[in-house]
Amino acid sequence: MTLLDVAIIGGGASGTTAAFHLANKNKNVCILEKNISTPVRVCGGGMSAAVQNWFPFQLMPIVDEVITTVEFSWRNTDKVISKLSGSAPFWIVKREKLDSFLLDQAMNSGCNLMTTFNVVNIKKNSNIWQVTAQDGRQIEAKAVVIADGSQSPWPKTFNLGPKKERFASTFSGRIKRKGNLTCETARFEFGLVQNGFAWAFPLNDEVNIGMGTFLDIKNSIPFDEILKLFLPDLGLAPSEVIGQQKKLRVWNGHSNLNGDGIILVGDAASLCDPFLAEGLRPALMSGFEAAKSLIYWLDGNINNLDAYTKAMKTNWGNSMAWGKRISQVFYRFPKVGYQLGIKRPTAPKRIAQILSGDMSYEDIATRVIKRLLFQNSSSYS
Ligand SMILES: Cc1cc2nc3c(=O)[nH]c(=O)nc-3n(C[C@H](O)[C@H](O)[C@H](O)COP(=O)(O)OP(=O)(O)OC[C@H]3O[C@@H](n4cnc5c(N)ncnc54)[C@H](O)[C@@H]3O)c2cc1C
């Protein structure tokens, strides 16, 4: 049996990104994917253009729509419209297109792929990782990247990731026409979903519809009821939606994302934004950062992978710590949040800047704190 440099469990956005960067530096890497080919994924497909930073090839060929305007509403009324600044800051992609494009790039760089490889066991034996599939196939590698998404059992097994997992309850679907959704406009609806929001993102000639609830996920989301209220406002009908529900693992505190020769990426690492469900940017960022640390480690330049956890904390986790606080306050008192947050003159611009990756929740919190301090000190003076 050939010893791989890295075995990647899962061929989604995070796994294929890590695979591309490792293969591109001539590492012997294989993606182990339980499905036969890229399945249609439950995802809105909204993605900050900032993700381009992590690839030497252009992603634009697989972008369905470039968003220039964001529209917010409260129960389909009280609408706020915001133009995005900068060039093409927010994109909508079809996930199946994005994932198969990244997989092709990884394979063109020399990565191998084993499909129908449903990983059921991962163990370490004298510094070698043994990964076993349900059908008995086994591979061996110097390192493993855990990229198998929100239902991954491995963080618990290896005592990595947040101590307590947190999930959002979501629904996502597609409609094969655009209704009255304006081109280049993404819609965010805040009043119809309890403790969450609904969205409509335009594709070339279709629409991605979805919703997520972020605080109380004991019950599944009543998507039928919400679709009945939301879709007519877009000139669409609930009977047109083909979709699925999914539990999405979201960020829940700083945690250790690596062990000795093992790294968690994407949803398996609980990186998804707990306020807006943005998971693609951290999936691609973590795939990139994981590959970077693994390359140094495999080349003997560093003797552990701790730099990966540190990079994800600095580049993503610090912002998510504020995203979690904002989410808990906003979704507990959404009407007040909408009036004071979204309807504040600068708020739509700020949300747009978060979506485009120009600003972090941390930047916003720092501004708010400064403003409060300034107001307090001037009221005493
Ligand atoms: C309804 C919904 C809407 C969303 N909308 C957006 C959005 O608009 N924008 C955004 O940025 N993010 C969005 N997200 C989040 C985003 O989809 C995820 O964060 C992203 O898919 C994470 O990628 P990943 O590669 O970590 O995991 P995944 O994309 O889930 O990939 C995991 C892969 O691992 C494979 N796998 C699983 N188990 C095994 C196993 N045992 N053996 C081998 N392979 C296995 C799976 O088949 C899959 O291919 C949304 C999520 C949901 C649920």
The ligand as a Gaussian input file, in Angstrom:
#p B3LYP/6-31G(d) Opt

LIG

0 1
 C      -29.240000      25.692000       3.639000
 C      -27.837000      26.162000       3.592000
 C      -27.537000      27.313000       2.890000
 C      -26.220000      27.795000       2.868000
 N      -25.966000      28.913000       2.152000
 C      -24.718000      29.406000       2.131000
 C      -24.413000      30.574000       1.374000
 O      -25.252000      31.125000       0.681000
 N      -23.152000      31.037000       1.436000
 C      -22.188000      30.443000       2.168000
 O      -21.059000      30.945000       2.209000
 N      -22.426000      29.309000       2.853000
 C      -23.660000      28.771000       2.854000
 N      -23.925000      27.628000       3.549000
 C      -22.824000      26.950000       4.245000
 C      -21.975000      26.141000       3.273000
 O      -22.801000      25.360000       2.448000
 C      -21.027000      25.212000       4.056000
 O      -20.359000      25.965000       5.030000
 C      -20.026000      24.548000       3.109000
 O      -20.705000      23.625000       2.306000
 C      -18.940000      23.823000       3.874000
 O      -18.158000      23.068000       2.973000
 P      -17.413000      21.740000       3.446000
 O      -16.522000      21.335000       2.337000
 O      -16.800000      21.951000       4.781000
 O      -18.556000      20.661000       3.667000
 P      -19.548000      20.006000       2.600000
 O      -19.794000      20.918000       1.472000
 O      -20.704000      19.511000       3.389000
 O      -18.725000      18.760000       2.023000
 C      -18.490000      17.617000       2.804000
 C      -18.147000      16.458000       1.859000
 O      -17.774000      15.334000       2.646000
 C      -18.404000      14.167000       2.131000
 N      -18.539000      13.212000       3.221000
 C      -19.363000      13.293000       4.294000
 N      -19.209000      12.222000       5.087000
 C      -18.257000      11.448000       4.493000
 C      -17.677000      10.190000       4.838000
 N      -18.039000       9.521000       5.931000
 N      -16.731000       9.691000       4.007000
 C      -16.339000      10.363000       2.899000
 N      -16.883000      11.538000       2.526000
 C      -17.819000      12.075000       3.321000
 C      -19.748000      14.678000       1.602000
 O      -20.307000      13.802000       0.656000
 C      -19.332000      16.016000       1.006000
 O      -18.906000      15.863000      -0.334000
 C      -25.202000      27.110000       3.569000
 C      -25.502000      25.928000       4.238000
 C      -26.795000      25.455000       4.264000
 C      -27.095000      24.181000       4.993000

